[in-house]
């Protein structure tokens, strides 16, 4: 999610009439940037690098317009020009113009050299030269005069500015955006299961939406400004309503809607909102096992033979017992008669009701509920 910070800066430059260049690091990815890292990065295999480059390129197309005229975004891979260098040629043409004493003053280098438990290899030390030359190359071939990155890229960006001055006698510029952090200073975009990803295969639209719904109040305004295309006046109005009634989480809801739509499209937003409604009693239908698992990740589930749904089906009173929602069949029958039993969030009043394959909410699962919020899942396998 932190990567979206810089992408949104490029997006806004394009909206203002400039041409953004999205640079994918096919070459620099082979080295690894030491910035912000306390130890050496693992070198990736070429096939893995190519896959990553293609995946990132595909993601970028969701945020930048590559067909817009006259300022359609450009998608470039620095491997296309770096691969043409021999080691000796690069040392002569680039390394010759970069003083080592200047490189040693960069925070990303100093921080690693000062650590006693992990030094800095020559490979990662040279990363700065590659990014510096990228800036020079983009200026020479595409007229690029400003480089954008996270605040941890300041040293690499200024290295490029310095190299352009020494090589070409031109003045280039750098712009950094803050790293994404919460009020306590820790990185935002981390969840219990790890990072918050932009790829729906790693973080589903529902999980993504829920992250922003549950965001702390004091960072809502900042995130609305960082990540949405809403005008300032509208953001201020949303924040005003949010502060007046914080218990309604109006700011979080608007942020979740705007960001989920941006990252996952209207279809992803609709799926996320449908899944969220289920938590508040909405009917459960046409979901996948994965979606149900995400929504009810902390609800106990019990495996039952698929054959129990065949023939006359599984008695609901027995199903409630299997799911741990009733201690006995007589208690289950009483719950049903009093209107407190639900199958896939639909109330069932018949104590003799039976569950059949038509009651499955997903490929294998039926969701049972008693009262307002006591859930149990039955997984029918085999």
DRENDO-78580 format. One record per residue (C-alpha): residue number from 1; residue in one letter; chain; x, y negated, z negated. Coordinates in steps of 0.001 Angstrom, whole numbers, plus 500000, padded with zeros to 6 digits. Layout:
<nodes>
k/r/c/xx/yy/zz
NUM/A/A/X/Y/Z
...
</nodes>
This chain:
<nodes>
k/r/c/xx/yy/zz
1/X/A/500000/500000/500000
2/X/A/502903/497653/499300
3/X/A/503818/497753/503002
4/X/A/500519/496072/503834
5/X/A/501857/492850/502283
6/X/A/504308/492205/505118
7/X/A/501898/493580/507732
8/X/A/499269/491031/506652
9/X/A/501842/488249/507061
10/X/A/502413/489394/510664
11/X/A/498641/489627/511139
12/X/A/498178/486030/509987
13/X/A/500987/484791/512222
14/X/A/499190/486418/515155
15/X/A/495869/484859/514152
16/X/A/497658/481486/514163
17/X/A/498805/482001/517769
18/X/A/502279/483485/517292
19/X/A/503510/486798/518695
20/X/A/504403/489277/515943
21/X/A/507098/491891/516505
22/X/A/506582/495041/514466
23/X/A/509992/496651/514125
24/X/A/510088/500380/513437
25/X/A/513370/501629/512009
26/X/A/514262/504649/514108
27/X/A/517960/503810/513658
28/X/A/517994/502238/510198
29/X/A/515813/505092/508981
30/X/A/518727/507415/509695
31/X/A/520804/505477/507149
32/X/A/518466/504378/504372
33/X/A/518195/500936/502807
34/X/A/519820/500701/499353
35/X/A/517652/497683/498445
36/X/A/515602/498370/495348
37/X/A/516993/501910/495036
38/X/A/519027/503216/492126
39/X/A/520443/506204/493961
40/X/A/521347/507412/497444
41/X/A/518431/508152/499749
42/X/A/518013/511607/501209
43/X/A/519014/511644/504874
44/X/A/516134/512752/507075
45/X/A/516337/515168/509987
46/X/A/515925/513650/513458
47/X/A/512608/515403/514081
48/X/A/511253/514121/510783
49/X/A/512409/510594/511623
50/X/A/510730/510699/515033
51/X/A/507502/511900/513433
52/X/A/507643/509082/510858
53/X/A/508265/506466/513564
54/X/A/505289/507688/515607
55/X/A/503044/507772/512541
56/X/A/504008/504248/511442
57/X/A/503479/502961/514975
58/X/A/499991/504450/515024
59/X/A/499157/502870/511670
60/X/A/500344/499425/512733
61/X/A/497868/499388/515602
62/X/A/495044/499246/513061
63/X/A/496257/495880/511757
64/X/A/497861/494147/514734
65/X/A/496391/493514/518191
66/X/A/498788/494797/520838
67/X/A/496522/493895/523766
68/X/A/495684/490323/522811
69/X/A/496600/487652/525335
70/X/A/498815/485714/525412
71/X/A/500303/486738/522057
72/X/A/499837/490500/521894
73/X/A/501989/492133/519241
74/X/A/505139/493990/520245
75/X/A/506092/497330/518757
76/X/A/509844/497956/518949
77/X/A/512141/500692/517667
78/X/A/515682/499655/516751
79/X/A/516986/503074/517800
80/X/A/516485/501922/521406
81/X/A/519369/499458/521161
82/X/A/521424/500787/518256
83/X/A/521837/504213/519907
84/X/A/523781/502589/522750
85/X/A/526615/501560/520430
86/X/A/529675/503665/519790
87/X/A/531114/503368/516302
88/X/A/534131/501414/517551
89/X/A/532002/499087/519661
90/X/A/529774/498260/516707
91/X/A/532770/497512/514487
92/X/A/534243/495207/517145
93/X/A/531042/493411/518157
94/X/A/529251/493178/514814
95/X/A/531404/494263/511876
96/X/A/534127/491789/512867
97/X/A/531782/488889/512066
98/X/A/530483/490017/508665
99/X/A/532781/489219/505693
100/X/A/532831/491993/503092
101/X/A/532994/489462/500260
102/X/A/529641/488048/501444
103/X/A/528087/491525/501551
104/X/A/529308/492189/498008
105/X/A/527370/489175/496701
106/X/A/524019/490590/497826
107/X/A/521854/491777/494924
108/X/A/521044/495107/496588
109/X/A/524770/495919/496786
110/X/A/525806/494494/493415
111/X/A/523105/496395/491555
112/X/A/524332/499711/492907
113/X/A/528029/499018/492474
114/X/A/527500/498083/488822
115/X/A/525894/501448/488029
116/X/A/528234/504035/486540
117/X/A/525961/506992/487312
118/X/A/525546/506355/491054
119/X/A/527747/504397/493380
120/X/A/527119/503248/496921
121/X/A/528232/505230/499944
122/X/A/529737/503547/502979
123/X/A/526702/504772/504910
124/X/A/524218/502783/502826
125/X/A/526644/499882/502481
126/X/A/526574/499547/506287
127/X/A/522767/499377/506399
128/X/A/522889/495604/505999
129/X/A/524929/495302/509214
130/X/A/522292/497200/511186
131/X/A/519407/495062/509969
132/X/A/521463/491909/510514
133/X/A/522138/492898/514109
134/X/A/518440/493718/514646
135/X/A/517639/490064/513939
136/X/A/520295/488879/516393
137/X/A/519090/491289/519083
138/X/A/515461/490240/518678
139/X/A/516429/486585/518942
140/X/A/518499/487166/522082
141/X/A/515936/489328/523856
142/X/A/512570/488161/522511
143/X/A/513169/484669/521118
144/X/A/512392/485814/517576
145/X/A/513376/483087/515090
146/X/A/511883/484276/511797
147/X/A/512066/487597/509961
148/X/A/509473/488650/507405
149/X/A/509915/491221/504641
150/X/A/509368/491996/500986
151/X/A/511357/490057/498408
152/X/A/513755/493009/498074
153/X/A/514789/492372/501704
154/X/A/516159/488890/501014
155/X/A/519809/489981/501203
156/X/A/519318/491860/504468
157/X/A/517395/488972/506036
158/X/A/519972/486353/505077
159/X/A/522698/488641/506419
160/X/A/520971/488443/509798
161/X/A/520697/484657/509573
162/X/A/524410/484431/508801
163/X/A/525360/486815/511621
164/X/A/523333/484806/514159
165/X/A/525079/481622/513070
166/X/A/528517/483212/513398
167/X/A/527843/485029/516682
168/X/A/525573/482605/518519
169/X/A/525710/479334/516630
170/X/A/521916/479312/516128
171/X/A/519727/478758/513079
172/X/A/517276/481569/512267
173/X/A/514897/481801/509321
174/X/A/513612/484286/506768
175/X/A/510337/484600/504896
176/X/A/509771/487038/502043
177/X/A/506578/487968/500259
178/X/A/506359/489128/496632
179/X/A/506322/492797/495783
180/X/A/502920/494110/494795
181/X/A/502801/494248/490978
182/X/A/500196/494313/488233
183/X/A/499978/491843/485367
184/X/A/502351/493964/483253
185/X/A/505003/493840/485964
186/X/A/504633/497451/487084
187/X/A/504158/498280/490753
188/X/A/500595/498169/492004
189/X/A/499442/500832/494410
190/X/A/500364/503736/492138
191/X/A/497686/506193/491038
192/X/A/497686/509233/488785
193/X/A/498394/511373/491818
194/X/A/501221/509153/493106
195/X/A/501314/506356/495648
196/X/A/498292/504667/497196
197/X/A/498671/505488/500899
198/X/A/497167/503843/503982
199/X/A/496874/507234/505704
200/X/A/493472/508888/505013
201/X/A/495165/512303/504961
202/X/A/497174/511220/501920
203/X/A/494652/508917/500219
204/X/A/491035/509421/501257
205/X/A/488760/506409/501899
206/X/A/486888/507301/498697
207/X/A/490071/507389/496569
208/X/A/491250/504174/498220
209/X/A/487915/502442/497541
210/X/A/487844/503639/493939
211/X/A/491327/502263/493274
212/X/A/490188/498721/494074
213/X/A/486835/499107/492267
214/X/A/488799/499936/489100
215/X/A/491387/497162/489507
216/X/A/492151/494917/486525
217/X/A/490240/491627/486482
218/X/A/493316/489397/486373
219/X/A/494729/490527/489735
220/X/A/491508/490510/491789
221/X/A/491931/486950/493056
222/X/A/495559/487555/494019
223/X/A/494659/490670/496002
224/X/A/491759/488965/497775
225/X/A/494217/486310/498968
226/X/A/497005/488754/499848
227/X/A/495049/491435/501675
228/X/A/491824/490108/503176
229/X/A/490951/487835/506091
230/X/A/488369/485977/504000
231/X/A/488620/482151/504116
232/X/A/489930/480475/500967
233/X/A/486533/478892/500263
234/X/A/484813/482281/500336
235/X/A/487468/483843/498091
236/X/A/486995/481032/495574
237/X/A/483229/481601/495647
238/X/A/483657/485355/495080
239/X/A/486102/484740/492220
240/X/A/483691/482224/490674
241/X/A/480861/484775/490683
242/X/A/483236/487413/489355
243/X/A/484381/485249/486426
244/X/A/480772/484334/485565
245/X/A/479735/488015/485349
246/X/A/482889/490142/485057
247/X/A/480913/493168/483879
248/X/A/479371/493471/487373
249/X/A/482854/493736/488968
250/X/A/481707/491646/491935
251/X/A/485271/490693/492793
252/X/A/486450/494296/492767
253/X/A/483511/495408/494904
254/X/A/484135/492763/497539
255/X/A/487863/493543/497542
256/X/A/487174/497280/497860
257/X/A/484777/496681/500744
258/X/A/487073/494349/502679
259/X/A/490194/496464/502214
260/X/A/488551/499816/502908
261/X/A/486981/498383/506077
262/X/A/490365/496976/507171
263/X/A/492320/500167/506498
264/X/A/489724/502872/507255
265/X/A/487137/501132/509445
266/X/A/483366/500912/509039
267/X/A/483015/504700/509038
268/X/A/485535/505094/506218
269/X/A/483850/502360/504200
270/X/A/480433/503976/504653
271/X/A/481807/507334/503490
272/X/A/483466/505737/500456
273/X/A/480318/503870/499448
274/X/A/478199/507008/499923
275/X/A/480549/508984/497703
276/X/A/480547/506207/495096
277/X/A/476735/506149/495062
278/X/A/476784/509851/494173
279/X/A/478447/509006/490865
280/X/A/475410/506871/490051
281/X/A/472856/509548/490884
282/X/A/472629/509361/494672
283/X/A/471626/512549/496478
284/X/A/474504/514799/497504
285/X/A/474390/516080/501042
286/X/A/476659/516753/504032
287/X/A/479966/516416/502195
288/X/A/483105/518486/502515
289/X/A/484660/520551/499750
290/X/A/487531/518055/499665
291/X/A/485203/515072/499270
292/X/A/483264/516781/496492
293/X/A/486538/517734/494814
294/X/A/487675/514103/494858
295/X/A/484395/512747/493493
296/X/A/484137/515366/490726
297/X/A/487851/515950/490155
298/X/A/487444/516007/486360
299/X/A/484254/518131/486309
300/X/A/484611/521835/485411
301/X/A/483932/524220/488283
302/X/A/483113/527916/488161
303/X/A/483564/530535/490856
304/X/A/480556/532721/491744
305/X/A/480207/535417/494388
306/X/A/478671/534075/497588
307/X/A/476357/537075/497620
308/X/A/474417/535610/494674
309/X/A/472849/533082/497075
310/X/A/471554/535764/499430
311/X/A/468145/537463/499257
312/X/A/465944/535816/496663
313/X/A/468857/533639/495570
314/X/A/470428/532753/492228
315/X/A/467935/531719/489496
316/X/A/468505/528087/488508
317/X/A/468274/528964/484812
318/X/A/471182/531373/485269
319/X/A/473110/528852/487378
320/X/A/472889/526244/484602
321/X/A/474345/528779/482187
322/X/A/477142/529739/484599
323/X/A/478019/526044/484985
324/X/A/478212/525591/481212
325/X/A/475284/523164/481161
326/X/A/473037/525405/479018
327/X/A/473898/527855/476266
328/X/A/471069/530258/477109
329/X/A/468427/530890/479754
330/X/A/465735/529738/477348
331/X/A/467560/526432/476833
332/X/A/468021/526100/480602
333/X/A/464298/526718/481153
334/X/A/463414/524070/478569
335/X/A/465756/521537/480218
336/X/A/464121/522132/483599
337/X/A/460571/521866/482203
338/X/A/461472/518549/480514
339/X/A/462713/517120/483826
340/X/A/466403/517082/482928
341/X/A/467792/519463/485586
342/X/A/469203/518361/488933
343/X/A/470567/520223/491951
344/X/A/472830/517994/494051
345/X/A/471332/515042/492113
346/X/A/467779/516005/493114
347/X/A/465486/516720/490174
348/X/A/464064/520244/490013
349/X/A/460936/520826/487871
350/X/A/460258/524482/488663
351/X/A/461825/526743/485980
352/X/A/461594/529671/488412
353/X/A/463542/527873/491176
354/X/A/466312/529802/492879
355/X/A/469427/528595/494674
356/X/A/470045/529708/498265
357/X/A/472606/528791/500938
358/X/A/470435/525806/501898
359/X/A/471288/524256/498515
360/X/A/475014/524051/499257
361/X/A/476185/520405/499164
362/X/A/479384/521310/501026
363/X/A/480894/524420/502551
364/X/A/481057/526284/499240
365/X/A/479789/524110/496413
366/X/A/476547/523269/494613
367/X/A/476523/520367/492130
368/X/A/474383/520830/489027
369/X/A/473492/518149/486495
370/X/A/471615/517920/483237
371/X/A/470573/514597/481779
372/X/A/472210/511437/483118
373/X/A/475832/512471/483406
374/X/A/476517/516098/482451
375/X/A/477824/517754/485630
376/X/A/478967/521232/486532
377/X/A/480114/522675/489871
378/X/A/479475/526188/491157
379/X/A/481846/527365/493924
380/X/A/480472/530276/495926
381/X/A/483326/532332/497316
382/X/A/483833/535619/499101
</nodes>
